[in-house]
Amino acid sequence: MIIVDDCLVSEDLVEQMFACDIAACQGACCIEGDAGAPLEADEAETIGKYIHEIRPEMDESGIKSLEEQGISELDIFDDPVTTCKPNGECTFAIRKDGNLACSIELANQKHDMDFRKPISCHLYPIRVKKYVEYYALNYHKWGICNPACIKGKSENIRVYEFAKDALIRKFGNSWYELLENRVKEYLETQA
């Protein structure tokens, strides 16, 4: 593990290569899985605050799901997640140019809502688990992302580099700079 402040960062975030290849996966992470996108405690409320901007970006099925189920529900672990359409897609997923896209993100681009999308989606493939005294950051390896691993390797992009903007959003610039220093130290010991 690499320790950065109160975060335990898995070496996989440094050793594994990753660069999302939406043309290959077509946004499968918005439909695959056991539940909707994990939400932090205040994110459902934030989505609700901007729902009038988000709703016009949603498709008919998403709007129906939103009306019937709301923004969020609890998963099998009692953690909040976005609701899903009957076909398994996130309620906020839409088809755009043959790929799944996020209506929240599209609304943010148009209205500068200061909320890009749920942080779990922004951080992906990094999963963050909060424990009492620390955060654990792990790489979520998933077969649907094999093209992203190939692309990351060809472009020499490490997982933590791919998720730079999201990591800064979650933990701040200073934290990310410290992570870069710890990564440099780690790689020097591996050489």
Secondary structure, DSSP 8 states (H G I E B T S, - for coil): -EEETTEEE-THHHHSB----HHHHTTGGGT-SSSS-B--TTHHHHHHHTHHHHGGGS-HHHHHHHHHH-SEEE-TTS-EEE-B-TTS-BTTEEEETTEEEEHHHHHHHHH--S--S-HHHHHTTEEEEE-SS-EEEEE---GGGHHHHHHHHHHT-BHHHHTHHHHHHHH-HHHHHHHHHHHHHHHHHH-
